[in-house]
């Protein structure tokens, strides 16, 4: 039986669960789209940072790292264990996040669909779950000094963002999540 848990600085992940989660994060995201272990651990102590896990008998099957910001939620990382992909777990996790965040806009970054077939499939996955691609240019700030920004697209649910709302949300993400 699957269990969902929500973690925050007041209810932190154990060291063992954090390591298990980070392993999934590490192989699911390119290095320029994630922090290193120590930086991720430090960010998990920020008051706005949350992690939702899906597990089976204590083993993490997937997770969502997200930020509860001023009037929206920023989904920073979302991944399912590679041995569990294709079973509908990711859809269920996103639906649970949407239920937790009722009344709030959810914003996430994704690789442009023209990048490769996997990126196009990921965009379609989010669209099936009610997310919209916003047509405004966006660059994810580097996670590490010396790295370059990454061109991504911003998706939002339940509605697309206006240009001014997009700019406002990106300013807050840059300031609160990326420290720039």
Buried (B, 14 or more C-beta within 10 A) or exposed (E): EEEBBEBBEEEBBEEEBBEBBBEBBBEBBEEEBBBEBEEBBEBBEEEBBBBBBBBEEEEBBBBBBBBBBEEBBBBBBBBBBEEBBEEEBBEBBBEBBBEBBEEBBBBBBBBBBEBEEEBBEBBEBBBEBBBBBBEBEBEBBBBEEEEEEBEBBBBBBBEBBEEEBBEBBBEBBBEBBEEE
